[in-house]
């Protein structure tokens, strides 16, 4: 993907159902020329 990062959120924690382990999650918004 060739694009520009517009926004990066702070790290959130989600819990995996299979073993109740916390996993870090971050949302990233990327834009391209289209």
C-alpha positions in Angstrom: 0.0 0.0 0.0 1.3 3.4 -0.9 -0.3 6.2 1.0 -0.1 8.7 3.8 -0.9 8.0 7.4 -3.6 10.5 8.4 -4.3 9.4 12.0 -2.9 6.9 14.5 -5.0 6.2 17.7 -3.5 5.5 21.1 -3.0 1.8 22.0 -6.1 0.0 23.3 -6.2 -3.4 24.9 -8.5 -6.2 23.7 -9.0 -9.6 25.2 -8.7 -12.8 23.2 -11.7 -15.1 23.9 -9.7 -18.4 23.5 -7.3 -17.8 26.3 -8.3 -14.4 27.9 -5.0 -12.9 26.9 -4.8 -9.1 26.5 -3.6 -8.0 23.1 -2.6 -4.4 22.2 -4.6 -2.8 19.4 -4.1 0.5 17.5 -6.3 2.0 14.7 -4.4 3.6 11.8 -6.1 5.7 9.0 -4.3 5.7 5.7 -5.2 7.8 2.6 -4.0 7.4 -1.0 -4.6 9.4 -4.2 -7.9 7.7 -5.2 
